[in-house]
Amino acid sequence: MVQYLTSANTNRNGDAVTASRFDIVTLNSPRTNELANFWAELLGLQEIEREDGDRWILLGDTNGGRTMGFQRGEHVAGSIHIDLSCSTSDFPNERERILRLGAVETRPMRSEPYGLIANFADLDGNLFDLCAYVSAG
């Protein structure tokens, strides 16, 4: 097992406020390989760790930074919600790419005061949004 060294989180004044910090998002799934492949393709991540066949899969960026974990286990649809973002110019093509990867659009794409939004569910029913924020001007 790899040990990760962490330092305390600090506030704006530099004061240590907690030793705990955010690490990764982990999704439980009975089909870890398929779900990890979906998110790797969607976010351009790569597998950086695997344990016990497909019991635990960890994705990361090209620098090896830990991002998302997939753990074989019971899945409860709708128990997590992830927000993704892109530019307004990339939004239509990114929305189509997400659909081609197998996501299901759960509501019609729409424009809100803060920007464009599309709501999806991944292969296991985990909810996520694609948001293209407009600048406050």
C-alpha positions as CSV (number, residue, x, y, z in Angstrom):
1,M,0.0,0.0,0.0
2,V,1.4,3.4,-1.0
3,Q,1.7,6.0,1.8
4,Y,0.9,9.6,1.0
5,L,2.4,12.4,3.0
6,T,0.1,15.3,3.7
7,S,0.4,18.6,5.5
8,A,-2.2,20.5,7.4
9,N,-4.7,22.6,5.4
10,T,-4.3,26.2,6.1
11,N,-6.6,29.2,6.0
12,R,-5.8,32.5,4.2
13,N,-3.7,33.6,7.1
14,G,-1.5,30.5,6.9
15,D,-2.8,29.0,10.2
16,A,-3.2,25.2,10.3
17,V,-6.9,24.4,10.5
18,T,-7.0,20.7,10.0
19,A,-4.8,17.8,9.1
20,S,-7.6,16.3,7.0
21,R,-7.8,17.2,3.3
22,F,-9.7,16.2,0.3
23,D,-8.2,13.2,-1.5
24,I,-10.3,11.6,-4.2
25,V,-13.9,10.8,-5.1
26,T,-14.5,7.1,-4.9
27,L,-17.5,5.4,-6.6
28,N,-18.8,2.0,-5.5
29,S,-19.7,-0.2,-8.5
30,P,-20.3,-3.8,-9.3
31,R,-18.6,-3.1,-12.6
32,T,-15.5,-1.2,-11.7
33,N,-13.6,-1.8,-15.1
34,E,-16.4,-0.4,-17.2
35,L,-17.1,2.6,-14.9
36,A,-13.4,3.5,-14.6
37,N,-13.1,3.3,-18.4
38,F,-16.1,5.6,-18.9
39,W,-14.7,8.3,-16.5
40,A,-11.1,7.9,-17.8
41,E,-12.3,8.5,-21.4
42,L,-14.6,11.4,-20.3
43,L,-12.0,13.3,-18.3
44,G,-8.8,12.2,-20.1
45,L,-7.4,10.3,-17.1
46,Q,-5.3,7.2,-16.9
47,E,-5.2,4.2,-14.5
48,I,-2.5,4.7,-12.0
49,E,-3.3,2.0,-9.5
50,R,-5.2,-1.4,-9.4
51,E,-5.6,-3.9,-6.6
52,D,-7.1,-7.4,-6.5
53,G,-8.1,-7.5,-10.1
54,D,-10.9,-5.1,-10.4
55,R,-11.7,-4.6,-6.7
56,W,-10.0,-1.2,-6.6
57,I,-9.0,1.0,-9.6
58,L,-7.5,4.5,-9.2
59,L,-7.4,7.1,-12.0
60,G,-5.1,10.1,-12.1
61,D,-3.8,12.8,-14.4
62,T,-0.7,12.5,-16.6
63,N,1.5,13.6,-13.6
64,G,0.1,10.7,-11.4
65,G,-2.1,13.0,-9.4
66,R,-4.9,11.0,-7.7
67,T,-8.4,11.9,-9.0
68,M,-11.1,9.2,-8.9
69,G,-11.3,5.8,-7.4
70,F,-13.6,2.9,-8.2
71,Q,-14.3,0.2,-5.6
72,R,-16.2,-3.0,-6.2
73,G,-19.2,-2.8,-4.0
74,E,-22.9,-2.1,-3.7
75,H,-24.0,0.9,-5.8
76,V,-26.8,3.2,-4.8
77,A,-27.8,5.3,-7.8
78,G,-28.1,9.0,-7.1
79,S,-25.9,8.9,-4.0
80,I,-23.3,11.2,-5.5
81,H,-23.3,14.2,-7.8
82,I,-20.3,15.5,-9.8
83,D,-20.0,18.8,-11.6
84,L,-17.8,19.2,-14.7
85,S,-17.2,22.4,-16.5
86,C,-16.0,23.6,-20.0
87,S,-16.1,26.8,-22.0
88,T,-19.3,27.9,-23.6
89,S,-17.7,27.4,-27.0
90,D,-16.8,23.8,-26.2
91,F,-20.2,23.0,-24.6
92,P,-22.1,21.6,-27.6
93,N,-19.3,19.3,-28.7
94,E,-18.5,18.2,-25.2
95,R,-22.2,17.4,-24.6
96,E,-22.3,15.2,-27.7
97,R,-19.0,13.5,-26.7
98,I,-20.5,12.6,-23.3
99,L,-23.6,11.1,-24.9
100,R,-21.4,9.0,-27.3
101,L,-19.5,7.6,-24.3
102,G,-22.8,6.2,-23.0
103,A,-24.1,8.7,-20.6
104,V,-27.8,9.3,-20.5
105,E,-29.1,12.9,-20.4
106,T,-31.5,13.1,-17.5
107,R,-33.0,16.6,-18.4
108,P,-33.0,18.7,-21.5
109,M,-30.0,20.9,-22.0
110,R,-30.8,24.5,-21.0
111,S,-29.5,28.0,-20.5
112,E,-29.5,29.4,-16.9
113,P,-28.5,32.9,-15.7
114,Y,-25.1,31.4,-14.8
115,G,-24.5,29.6,-18.1
116,L,-25.3,26.5,-20.0
117,I,-26.1,23.2,-18.2
118,A,-26.7,19.6,-19.2
119,N,-27.6,16.9,-16.7
120,F,-26.4,13.3,-17.1
121,A,-26.2,9.9,-15.5
122,D,-23.1,7.6,-16.0
123,L,-23.2,3.9,-16.6
124,D,-24.2,3.1,-13.0
125,G,-26.7,6.0,-12.7
126,N,-24.3,8.4,-10.9
127,L,-25.5,11.9,-11.6
128,F,-23.2,14.6,-13.1
129,D,-23.6,17.9,-14.8
130,L,-21.7,19.7,-17.6
131,C,-21.7,23.4,-16.9
132,A,-20.4,26.2,-19.1
133,Y,-20.3,29.3,-16.9
134,V,-20.6,32.8,-18.4
135,S,-18.5,35.6,-17.0
136,A,-20.1,38.1,-14.8
137,G,-19.8,41.3,-16.7
